[in-house]
Amino acid sequence: MTISLLALITTGIFLDAVQNERFPHLSSVFSDHMVLQRGKRNAFWGWTNPGEKVKVSVGGKSASGVADSNGKWVVRLNPPATGGPYTLTVDGSFHRELSDVMVGDVWLCTGQSNMEFGLTMALGGRADAAAADEPNIRLYMAPRQFGYTPKPMNPAEWQVCNPKTVATNGWGGFSAVGYYFGRELQRKLKVPIGLMEIAWGGTSAEAWTSAEALRPLGDFDTELDQLAVLTKAGAPPIGTYTELWMTQNDEGTKNAWEKPDLATSDWKATSLPDAFTTVGMSGKKGVAWFRKEVDVPSPSPSGRAALSLGRIQTYDTVWVNGVMVGSTNGPGPRRYSFPATALKPGKNVIAVKVFNIRGKGGFTSPTEDYYLDTGDGTHISLSGDWFGKAGAEIKAGGPAPKDNEPNPTIPSVLMNGMIAPVTPIAIRGVIWYQGETNSGRAYQYRKLLPAMIADWRRQFGQGDFPFYIVSLASWQPRLDQPSDSGWSELREAQAMTAANVRRSGLVITTDVGNTTDVHPKDKRTVGERLALVALANEYREQIPYSGPIYRKMAIDGSSIRLSFDHTNQRLVAKDGDLVGFAIAGADHKYHWADAKIDGDSVVVSSKDVPSPIAVRYAWAANPACNLYNGAGLPAVPFRTDNWKGVTFSNK
């Protein structure tokens, strides 16, 4: 039986269909415009009839393999010379031909929302996207999927980087950090660069780590035991604890109330704004569903459409004609952009699932905030008649989900869904921007992140490839007094990992943050600093790549002298007097310190601490700090003490 690859993708059939049907094809990670990793044997794989021979050829190189008893075949091939373009062919009982294939370096751009943050959303990003005619940079955006067990396919296609491809799909287009990183590498190295964006906002590090790697940590056994039960029972994969609870308790989730052809004769008439009580829920906790039919004029819309739904209490998921267009957890206004092709002339159905565990629940904004933008500037009001129905109510003392996060945080589900499908490919390395979701468990992250890195390296089977980490950017209101912070402790865990895990590196972003936005827009600085780390460490260029790193301290009466590595010949207090240092005595109480640069050292003191024993620098979620080196790179936040922090006991 033969099924086209397009049919496979559009129907969402993955592992079971591939292995049971055994139809001939090449894994969808391979497509026109792709980049093969230079200097390594590249693996190619797919499915065909058991025992069948498959041959892969490119640039005068060829190799063959034989399909196993499940129909899976793997061929490993040394690539031709760096550059291209080449034509790659796959031959067996089927023939596939990939054109415009390049040979260069492939980097994974991974993590949560600050890696997912698209180029057109970044500072100066629209102009950079418009000028992004970069034929030697190739882009791959992995679709979102999760699984209780490893998935074999991640249906996406490689694209040549140009103003259109870098600005479409995702949240503002391709990863801004990834693009700026890749652009800098390509300009310096003059070789093709393949960038694979495999990221999902709001996700936890344990979701990106396999069950086998998490078990030895001992912190996730309860969740992993539950996953084993769900897997054995054949339950549908769930990415979050909220979704798991909804699958088990919410009638709407169980019966797909987002379907456009759903009968709603037993739903209650309502209008926006609306609260849970109007749909028959006596309390304010649980799940309520809302639906509305909207007439869209002919001809069919084009471009990007958008839904404005005002503010919703607290966590919503939205569908248009049965297609999910977005979800949000929190108080902010909802505006979901999606391809206008999801709309059609005539009747369209909008479905909204709202989950709430605090406040009154439901829609809370004025009527004028609810409208549909069809993509051509036409606004269709969404006020007026809606229908609502209670899906599940959490009674006093009743069962509730462990959390109400909207994005995958269940252990291993993203390793299985998004990393496992690409682990056979040859890569140069990984850039990683994640940690916000784990900041409440920063001490745990000290062992979790190294375990995840080791897990990825084991899964890819290509040795200790480079793994470069972005330290958390500054965020939240600046505090008047020194204090402990989970954000600071997470940065410390990232720095410890970079220092202790072989071929790891760290990029500091305390100077490119935003007090009110966890997604700072200056992504160019981040991407280019990542490129410095790669160029210096992986490509052996003799360039500075790190800001000052604390090395040791010496107590001298009422002051402490701090010594640093990576000074690049001098330390600098940028834009004025040196700030960001705090000092403490035996009482463990920190006070702001006077700090002076003395050669490659900083001397710290305070009249309030006559007998100091410890120093901290940039130890806050949003620190005022300005220590740099001669290359203009910021110092790594640090502390000289090892006193228990606020996240010490958090699991």
N, C-alpha and C positions, 0 to 999 in steps of 0.2 A: 504494500500500500504506500503510495507516494502522496505527501502533503507538501504544499509550497511553504517556504520559510515565512512568507508574509502571513499565510494562514496561521502558522504556529504562533507568531507574535500577536496577531490581532485577537486570537481566541484565548490567549493566556495559557496555552498548554505547555508545560515545561517538562520536568523530569519523567513523570509516568508515561506521558504520551511518547516522548522521545524513545524511551527504552522499550516500551511495549509495542509501539508501531514499527520501530526500527526503520524508519524511512530514511533514504539517503540525503544527507546534507552536511554542510560545514557549520560549525558553531557560529552564532551570530555576532560574536566578538570580532570576527574577521569581516572586513568589508572593503570596498574601494576606498582609497585615500588613507589607509591605515599606515602606521609606522611600525616597523620591525626593529627590535632592539639590536643594535650593533654589538659585536663582540661576544655574543652569547648564542647558544643553540635555542632557536625559537620553536615552541611547541604549537602544533596545529591539531585540531581535533574535531570530531563530529560523530555522526551515527550512520550506519549503513547495515547491510546484511551481514550476519556473523560469518567470519572466515574470509570476507572479501578484502582484497588488496586495494590500498589507496595510495596514490602517488602525489606528492606536492613538489612543484617546481617554481623557482624564481631566480632570475638573473643568472642562468647557467648552473645553478645549484639544484639538486633534487634529492629526495629521500622518500622511502616508502614505509608503510606500516600495514598491519592486518587487523581487522575488526575482531574484537573478542566475542565471547559467547553472548554478551548483551548487545552486540552491535556497535559498541563504541570503538573508534579507532583513534590513535594518536601517532603523529609523525613529528619527529624532531629534526630540525634542519638548521645548519649554519647559514646565516644570511649572506648575500653578496656584499659588495663594497658599500661603504657609507654613501648616501645620496639617493639617486633615483631620478625620475620615477621608473618603477619596474612593473611588469605584469606577473601576477602570481596565478598559477593554475592548480586545480585539484581534480584528479581524475580517478574514477573507480567505475561503478555502474552509473555514476552521474558525473557531470562536468561543471565545475565552477571556475570562473575567471574573474580575478580582482585586478582592477587597473589603478594606475597612479599610486602604487605602493612605494613608500619611502623606507630607507634604513637610517636610523639615528638613535636617539635616546627617548625612552618612554618613562614618564613620571606619573605616579598616582597622586591626585590632589584630593585629600580625604579629610573627613571630620564632620563638624556640625555646621550651623548656619553661617558662621563667619567665613567658612570655606565655600559654602554654597552661594553666598552673596554674589550676585551677578555683576558683570562689568558695567552695564549701563546704570546701575544704582550707585556706583562708586564716585568719589570725588574726581572730576575730570573724566569720568568713564565714558560718557556719551561721545565726547570728542575722540577719545582713544579708540572706541569701538568703530567710529566712522572712518578712522584711518587704519584700521586693523587688516590691511591687505597683506597677509603673512602666509604665502603659499608653502613655506617650509615649517609651519606650525600646524599640527593636526589636532582636532578636538574630538573627544568621546565623552558623552554624558550618559552615565549609567542610569537607567530608570529606577525608580524606587520599588523595591520589593523586599520582603522578609520571609523567613522560613524557619520552621522548627528543625529541619534537616537541610543539608547543603543543596542548593539549586545548581543545575548545570549550565543555565543560560541566563544572560542578561541582555535582552534584546535591544540593541542600539546600533547606530552606524557611525563610523568615523566621518568627520567633515573637514574640509579644508578651511582654515581660519580666514575669514573675510568679514567685512562689516555686517553682513547678514547673519552668518552662522554664529558669530561670537555674541550676537545681541539677541538671539532667539532661544526659546525653551528656558526652562528653569526659572529662577527668581531674578529677573533682570539679565538673563543670558548666562553665558559660561562664567565659571568662577573667576572673579576679578583677581583674587590672590594668585590662582593658578595661571591666569593669562599673563600677569605681569612677571611672574617667576619664569614662565616659559619664554616670554619675549626677550627677557634679559639674557637667558641662556643662549637662545638662538643667535642673538646679535653678537655675543662674545665668542661662541664656539663655531658658528657658521655650519652647523649640522642640523638636519631635520629634528624637530622636537615633537613628540607625541604626548599630549596631556589628557589624562583620563580622570574626569571629575566623578568621584564616587563619594558623595556626601549627602547628609540629611540633617536638617536643622533640628535642634532640641534633643539630639540623641546622646546616649551615654556610652562611655568607653566599653562597658561590659556587653553592650549590644553588638559591638564590633569584634568581640572576642569569642572564640569557640568554647563550648562546654568543657572540652578536654583541658583547655588552658585555664579555665576558671576553677575547676574542681580543687586543684592543689591550694588555692588561696583560702578556701574554707568559708568565704563570706557570702557565697551565692548558692549554697547547697539547697536551701528551701525552694528557691525559684527553679533551680535545675531539676530537682525532683518533680516539681509540678510540670515542667516541660516534658519530662520523660513520660508522665502519665498522659498528658495531652497528645503527645506524639503516638503513643501506643493506641490511644483511643481514636486516632485519625481525625482529631479536631482541626478545624481550619487554623492556619497560622495567624497569630495575633501579635502586633508589635508593641502594644502598651498594656499596662495593667487595667487601665480604664476600658479599653476595647475588650479585653478578656472578660471583665465584669459585665459589660454590655452584652456580649455574646451569650453569656450565661443567664442574664436577668432581664434584658430589655427586649420586649416583644417586637419593637421596630427593627432592631438590629437582626434578630432571629429571622424575621419575615421580610426583610429588605423593603422597608417602607419608602425608600428612595426611588423605587421603580416608577417610571412615568405612567404606566397603565394601572397603577394600584387603585382599587375601588375605595372611595373615601366617604361612603354614605353614612358611616357611623362616627365620622370625625365632627368636631364642634366648630361652628363658624366663629371666626375671631377677626381681629384687625391689628395692625402694628401701630404703636408698640403694644406688646403683649407680655403678660407674666404667666408663670406656671399655673396659678390658681384658676385662670380662665379656661384651661383645658381639662379641668377636673382633678388637679392634684392639690390635695389639702395642705401639703407642706411645701417646702422650697428646695428639696433635695431630690435629685433623680434625673430622669431623661424625659424630655418632651419633644415632639415632632411637629413641624409646621410645613404646610405645602401651599403653593399658589400656582395657578395657571396664568400665563402671560401670553398675549398675542403679539407676535413679531411680524411687522409688515414685510411683504415681498418687495424686491428680490432678496435672495439669501444674503445675510450679513457677511462681511469679510473683515480681515484685520484682527484686532484684539478687542474682545468685549470685556465688560467688567460688571460685577455686582457690588452695589453698595448696600450694606445691611446695618449701618450704624454700629452702636455698641451692644454687645450681647453678654449676658451673665450666665456662664463663664466660659464654657468650652463648646465650640460649635463645629460641625462638619456640614459642608454644603455641596449639593448636587444640582446639576442642570441637565435635565433629560436623562437622568440616571448616571451621569458622569460626574465623579467628584472633582470639584474645582478648587477646594481648599479647606483648611481648618485652622482655628486659632484658639489659644488658651490665654485668657487674660482680659483686661478691661478695654483695650484699644479698639478703635473703629475698624470695622471689617470692610475691606475692599478686595475682591477676588478677581484677578485678571485671568482670562482664558481665551482660547481661539474662538472667534466668532462662528466658526464652522460648527461648533457644538450646538448652536441655535439653528432654528429652521423657520421658514415662513409659517405663520399660523400659530397653533397652540404649542407652548413650551411649558414644562413643569419644573419649578424650583422647589427643592426639598431641603429643609434645614433640621438637623438633629442638634438639640441643645442639652448639654449635661451640666448640672449645677450642684454644688455642695455648700454654697454660702450665698447670702443675699436673697433677693426675691426670685431670681432666675428669669430668663427670657430676654426679650428685646427691650431696650431702655432708652433709645434715642428718639428725637422728634420725627414726625411723619416724613418731613422733607428729606431725611437721610436715607430713605429706602427707594432705590431706583436701579434700573438695568440700563447700562450703556451698551448699545448693540454693536459698537465698533466703528460707527460712522459719525459719532457725536450725538446720535439720537438718544434721549433719555426717556425711558418708559417708567412711570411711577409704579412703585410696588406697594403703595398704600391701598386701602380698601380691603376687599374680601380675601381672607386666608382661611385655612382650615388647620386645626390643631388636634393633637391626641397625645395622651400620656403613654409613655412607653414603659417606664419603670419608676417607682417611687421608693425612696429610701426612708422608711419609717424610723421613728425614734429607736435607737439601739439596733437597727437592722444592719445587715451586711452592706459594706461599702467597699469600693475599690481601694487598693493600697495607696494609690495616688491618682491625680487627675491630669497627668501630663498628656499632651496631644501627639507626641512623637515617640518613635520606638526607643524603649529603654529596657525591654525584657532581655536578659542575658542571651547572647549568641544569635539573635534573630537577624542581625545585619551582617554578621560574618557569614551566615548561611545564605542570605538572600543577595548580598551585593559584592562581597569579597570572594567567596568560594567560586562563583562562576568565572572569575578571571585569574584565579591562582595559577593555572598552567602557563600563562603568557610570560614572556621574558620582559623584565622591567629594569630600569636603572636605579630607581629609588622611590621614596614616598615623602610627600610633605603633608603635615598633619596639623589642623587647626581645630582643636576640640578641648573641652575641659569645663566650659560653663555649666553644663548639666551636672558634672561631678563635683562642683566646688563645695558643696555641703559635706562631701566625704573625701576631703583632700588627703588625709593621712592614708586612707585606703588606696588612693590614686598612686601613692608612692610604689606600691607593689603591682597595682592593676595595669598601669601603662607599660612598665617593662614586660609584664607577662603578655600583654597584647602584642607588643613589638616582636617578642620571641615567637609568639604564635603565628603572626603573619610571615615571618621569615621561614618558619618551619613549613607552613602551608604552601608557600611559593617554591620552596626547595632550591633557592638560588644563593644560599649563604647569607651573610650579614650585610644585605644591601643597606644603603644609607637611609636614615629615617630622621627627618628634620621637623622640629616641633615649634609651633608659634606659641609663645607665652601669652597669657591672657592680657588683653588691652585694658586700660583704665576705664572705670565705669562707676556709677553711683555718686551721690553727693560727697564732696570732700569734707573730711572731719577735722574739727579744731584740735583734737588731742590724739596722740598715738593710741592705737587700739589694735586688738586682734581681728582677724578677718579670714573667712574661708577662702576668699578670692586670693589673698596673699599666700595662704598655705597651699593652694592649688598651684600657683606660680612656682613655689618652692619645690613641689613634687615634680613639676615639669623640668626645672633646672637640675634636680637630683638625677632624673632619668637621663637627661642630656649628658651629664657629667659621668655617669656610671655605666651606661649602656654603650657598647662598642658601636662606633660609626653612627652616633646620634649627634644632633646639633640643636641649637636653640636660637630663636629670634625674639628680641625684646620689643614690646609694643606699648610700653607705658606712656610714650609721648605721642601716640596716635589714637588715643581713646576718645570717648565722648561721655560726659557726665550723665546725660539723659538717655543715651541709646547704647544698648549692648552690642549694636552692630555699627561700629565706627566706619565712616566712609573712606578714609584714607587707606585704601588697599594697595596702592602702588608702592608705598614705602614698605609694606609688609612683604609683598612679592619680591621686590628687589633685594631686601635684606635676606630673604630665603635664598635668592640666587647667589648672593655673596658667600653664604655658608657652603652652598654646593660647589661653587667655582673654586673656593679655597680648599675644601676637604676632599671632594670627589674628583675634581678636575685638576687639582694640584697647582692652581695659580697662586702666586705669591702676593696675596692681597689681604688686608685686614678684613675680618668677617665678624668679629665679636666686640661688644663693648667691654668695659672693665669688669672683671670677675674677681670677687673677693677671694684672697688667698690666705691671709693670716692676720692676727691682731696681737698687739703688745700693750699692756697696761703700763702707763707712765704717770704715777701719782694720780692726779685728778683728771687725766685725759687718757684716751685710747688711740693708738696709732694703727691704722688699717692699711694693709698692703694689697696690691692688686696685680693680676695678670691682664694681658691684652690692653695695655695702656696706649699702645701705638706711640710711644716716646713721650707722651704727656697726658695728664688728666686735665679736664676742662670743666669749669662751672659755666654752663650755658645760660646766657641772658641774665647775668647778675651774680649775687652771692650764692654760695653753695647751700642748697636746702635738701631736705628729705631724710636727714639723719635724726635718730632718736637714741637716747642712752639711758641705761638703767643700772641701779645698784643691787645690793643683796635683797632688797624688798621686791624685786622683779617689776617695779613700777617704772614705766618708760616716760621720759620727758624729752621735748624737742631739744636738740643739741646745736651748739655752735660747731661748724665744721670748716676746716681750712685745708686747702691743697698744699702739700709739701713734697714736691717731686713726684714720685710714683706712689705716694701715700696720702692719706687723709687723716688729719688729727681732729678728734671729736671730743667735746667736753660740754659740761653744763654746770652752772652755779648751783643748780638744784640737786646735783648728784656728785658729791665730793669724793666718793669712792666707787667709781664705775666698775662694772664687771661685764657688761654686754652692750652691743650696738645693733641697731636695725637700720636698714636703708630701704626707702620706697615700700615700706611695709603697710600697705593700705589698698583697698579696692581701687581708689583713685588718688594716688599719692602726688604731692607736690615734690618733684625731684628733678635734678638737672645735672647729674654727674655724667660726663661723656669722656671719650678718649680723643686722641689726636685725629682719628679718622671720622669723628662726628657720630660715633655709635654710642647708644645709651648703655649705662651700667646695668648689670643684672641685679634685680632686687635680692636682698639677702638679710639674714640675721646671724649673729654669732652665738646666740643661745640655742638651747635645745629644749626649752620649756614646753610643756604640753600646750597645744593650741586648742582652738575652739572646736575643731573637727576631729580631735584625737579619738573619741569613742564612737564616732558615727560610722554606721555600716550601711 
